[in-house]
Amino acid sequence: MATTRADADAGDDLYSVLALQRVELTAADSVESDLDFAFRLQLQEAISASLAHVPSSPSTSSLPPSTSSAPPPLPHDAASPTFASLQSEELMKLDRELADSRQAKLEMQKAREDLQRAIHDHNFAKELAEIPDDEWEESGDNIEKPLCARDSGDCFFKVYSKGLVIEELVNGERVSLSAIGVAICDQMDNLIFELKKPLIKSGLNKSAAETKALIEGLNAALSMELDRVRVFIDCFPLFQFVTGRWPAKQRKISVLVDQVSLLEKRFSYFKPRHVARNDMKYVYELARAAINSQMTVPAEISRGKTINETCVICLEDTDVGHMFSIDGCLHRYCFLCMKKHIEEKLRQGMEPTCPHEGCKSKLEVESCRIFLTLKLFEIWNQRMKEALIPVTEKVYCPYPKCSALMSKSEIERDASSSSFVGRQLGARKCTKCHRRFCIDCKVPWHNNMTCIYYKRLNPNPPTEDVKLKSLASSNLWRQCVKCNHLIELAEGCFHMTCRCGHEFCYNCGAEWKNKKATCSCPLWDEENILDDDSDSSFEEEDDDDDEIDEYESEFESEEEFI
């Protein structure tokens, strides 16, 4: 409260100074106007006097005296700004900034009061739930709890932060752009506060941007007087920095981490947690939107007046040259949204179609090549090849370093045109690595050995298959009966839809028909639906060696900073 009063007094003093400055500027402007008028009057008289001493010529003597002696009018530079006018504009800007700041403080105060009321109601509801039934029937109508100034109890708030550093093509030049996104939610993941803004300073790497995003999130939480927070981080190096397990090697990264440590001490409860990148989608979108705003502004400045069109997905005004029109339906979306839509569909193993709801227009890979990366273009071609081959016709090369997808008819055509030994026994040649394998046993070619004899010598499946089946069994993965892909239930109900389109029950494997189950299994398990926010769920888990190596290699690749 004392801080609020001090801020109010400081604001009143500043407004008083501004009022005094306006009075002084008005007086200075009046004096400057009088001086300018006096100067122009003297100059006018000097010109008139000089014209009076000039001898008249025959042509001018015939003119009326008033016309011949009248001096030309003095030009007046109305466009040239004066010092007083410039100062007045600066004061007006400062006045607007102060008004915006005061409005922001009022909005922040209102948000704090709403949060305090929500926390109070949450704690009061918990206390009411613990009251025995007999006591509630006796005195339940008379129970009340007034709103206190501090009533946070054991409530905590979730802080999500994301920093992005991306290279984009702006006006034909590749430029590094960076931005941050911050979101603060309550325990039920209801959004309380969000922030997205670009980072103007160039040369930032990923760790620096992530740390700056975290600092912004913590400052926002402190400004809202939230003293119990759980911080969610998907950047593994930053998580190691914050928890003190890794020392920051670069000096500027170390300075940023020290700022996080100082902010951490101002919270009564502070717990960081490392989460998957899928849990940070919302703040990623905020940071991405801030980067998009940096891309559109230079384009407008360089080309002057441009024609913009609003993308109905991201609601961003985009240059019409960066809008994609889908063949057939003519729905239009920006390049970035189309790229993300195709990337998500390919990740799910589905064929990309028009994003418009209910539209079934198919996307052509060649027409979309203008905004696709080379890797995404290759993945899409591979998915198209997989979709053209029926499930019963698919054959994969058994050599682990190849694993190329082929069709049986393609292999048979190549085999019929060749005459290598063993073709009649099932020997075939991979179309990619050109090594031989057995089409019946699905293993590298067993030379001088029939399939029956090979299976007698090798009755057990390959070690890799055994490990995969063991892993699938221990993790309760389910195999699609249509395409044989392994599927894991991360969360949600037991109704599964495979990438091939087959729908089935994850619990027993029975097929779903017409969006209805053919088994009597429950639709869901509460453990896969509800998110446990207890402290035990936030205990750190050991990451497998592959993930740690991946993050460490990513961290080592970012050694150069600014």
Secondary structure, DSSP 8 states (H G I E B T S, - for coil): -HHHHHHHHHHHHHHHHHHHHHHHHHHHHHHHHHHHHHHHHHHHHHHHHHHHTS---HHHHTS-HHHHH--------TTS--HHHHHHHHHHHHHHHHHHHHHHHHHHHHHHHHHHHHHHHHHHHHHHHTS-HHHHHHHGGG------S---TT--EEEEEEEEEEEEEETTEEEEEEEEEEEEE-TT--EEEEEEEE---SS--HHHHHHHHHHHHHHHHHHTT--EEEEEE--HHHHHHHHTSS---SHHHHHHHHHHHHHHTT-SEEEEEE--GGGGHHHHHHHHHHHHHHHHHHHHHHHSS--EEE-TTT--EEEGGGEEE-TTT--EEEHHHHHHHHHHHHHTT---B-SSTT---B--TTTTTTT--HHHHHHHHHHHHHHHS-GGGEEE-SSTTT--EEEHHHHHHHHHT---TTGGGTEEE-TTT--EEETTTTEE--TT--HHHHHHH--S--HHHHHHHHHHHHTT-EE-TTT--EE---SS-SEEE-TTS-EEETTT--BEETTEESS---S--HHHHS---SGGGGS-----HHHHHHHHHHHHTT----
